């Protein structure tokens, strides 16, 4: 997937490019008698960022996604941790991504509710 650019004030050591991950994971789905459902996935594996000709970053990605549809509201959650080394500078990078959204599931497409919905990124 295309990755970046990330502003230098947020994550100066994380390069921009194509994020490639070779991951293993699980994808459970649960549905109750009322039709409410819960979907989650967990992935983990080695990750690189490339510019198409050279590898700019090498490390590891852990990601979790969840979707809950409990009538009359739904919740979407995404969390990922990317850590490794910027191969150009030699600096280590730890990036944390997080996104949460509340939605109305009985609309097509689902209507995202602004209250409580947010996303952020932190680096160290």
N, C-alpha and C positions, 0 to 999 in steps of 0.2 A: 504494500500500500504506500501511496505517497505520504511522506512524513516531513512536516515543517513547512515553512520556516518557523522556528520558535524564537520569539523576541530575545535579544541579548540580555535584557534585564530579567527575563524569566529563567532561561536555561542557556547560558552562553557557551557551554562546552558540548552541547548536543548538536551534531551536524544535521543538515537538511539533505534528504535524498529518498531512496526507496527503502522502506523497512521490510526486511524479509525474515520470517520466523518459521522454524521447523518445530512444530509443537505437537504434544500429545495432550489429550483432554478427555473430559467427560461432559455429557449433555443430557441431564435428567429432565423429564417432563412429568408433572403430576396434575391430574384433573380430578375435581370432586364431583359429586352428584348434582350440584347446582350449576355446573359449567364453569366455575372459577378455575383458573389454572396458574401454575407456577413453573417457569422455565429457567434453568440456570445452565451456565457452562463455565468450566474452568480449564484454562490452557496454561501450559508451561513449556519452555524450550529455548534453545539457543537463538539469538537474534543478531542480525547485522544491519547496518545502514550503508548503502552503496550509492555512488553517483553514476553508476552504469559502467564505469571503467575500473574503479578501485573501491576497496572496502574502507569506509570512513570511521566505522564504529563496530565493535564486536562485544557481545555480552549475552544477556539473558532477559527474557520477558516472561512475566506472570500476569495473567489476565483473568478477570471474572466478569460475567455478564448475568444479569437477572431481570426477568420480566414477570410481574404479578398482575393478574387481572381478577380483581375482586369487585364484582359489580357493586356500585356504579363507578368505581375509580380503578385506575391501574398505576403501576409504578415501574419505571425502567431504571436500572442501575448498571453502571460500568465502572470498573476499577482496574487499573493496570499499573504494574511496576516494571520499569526498564532500567537495568543497571549493567554497567560494563565500562569500556575504555574508549575514549576518542583516540583513534589510532594516529591522527595527525599531530595532536598536541601531547599525547600520552597521559592526559588527565582522566581521572575516573569520573563517571557520571551516574547519578541516581535520579531518576525521574518518576514521579507519581502522578497519574492521571485519574481524575474522578469526575463522573457525570451522573446526575440524578434528575429524573423528570417524572412528574405526575401527569396522567393523561385520562381522557374520557374514552373508554374502549369501544363504546357503541357507535362511534362515528367513523367514517371512512374518507380520508385517512384519520387516524386518531388525533384529537385535539389536545395539544400539550398545554397544560395549565401553568401559568407563570409563577404562581405562588409555590414556593418550595423547590422549584426546578433550578438547577445550577450546574456548572461544571468548572473545574479548576485544574491547574497543573502546578506542581512544585518540583524544584530541582535542588540537588546539593552536590 
